[in-house]
Amino acid sequence: MKTIKITLFLVGILLGIIACQQGSDLDFAENLKTNEKSILDLGARSKSEIVREYMPLGMIPEWVKFRVSSEEYELWKVLSSKYEVDYSILLTELTASQKQQVDSILISCVQDIRLGKIEEYAGLFTFCRLTESGNESLEIERLSNSESEGLEYRIAAGTIYSSPSVDARVVASVRCRVDVGRQEIISAEHPIISVEGRAAVSFHGTGVSNVATRLVMVTVNGTFVHKLNSGATSSVKVNKTVRLGVIF
């Protein structure tokens, strides 16, 4: 009889251990699902923050704090008081030289704000890398003008307007004459205004450009036509100025 009781006791302990193990496995699986959902939600929140190219005045995405120093964050904060800023440059890989260029442009613009040169809303602000452009015109210049040595043509481009509901935007591209060695913009041609995105249809209007040492200012005025999710078309008046901080 004792032998039977001991056997039953041991079986009970074994079943208890198995039950606990199964419960632990269930808890682990449930925790894993919860953690995976939290990570996915976090990714979705981060993506939603990054999708918007230009933030409203005075608003900076939370993730920016983890990408810059406290001193740099204060500069971005001042910039955001006068501009709707696109912070996407902070999500890209920059060389040490390019990082210095970003800081230099940022400091210069903030100084203008602090000195009162920019007192009201100044439009959009973004950084862009120069892309290659054909140098045929410059080659002709070199044949007749020795001052053209060391100069190149590059393209600076930036978004002027993005639809908040569909994939449609207006983009300005400017062909610039640049001194790469000195990292300066010599001149800029008339901007070319185009549309991008699956829902974009057309843009009808005008654009003008002005330049500083490392800044191109583009002002666009016209009508942007794009499709809605329903399939109908919508017309939007676009009158925007964007400053492109040029990175060599």
PyMOL commands that set and color helices and strands:
alter all, ss='L'
color gray80, all
select helices_A, chain A and resi 2-51+62-66+70-80+88-91+96-114+136-144+146-148
alter helices_A, ss='H'
color red, helices_A
select strands_A, chain A and resi 84-85+124-129+131-132+151-162+169-179+184-188+192-196+200-211+215-227+233-247
alter strands_A, ss='S'
color yellow, strands_A
deselect
rebuild
show_as cartoon
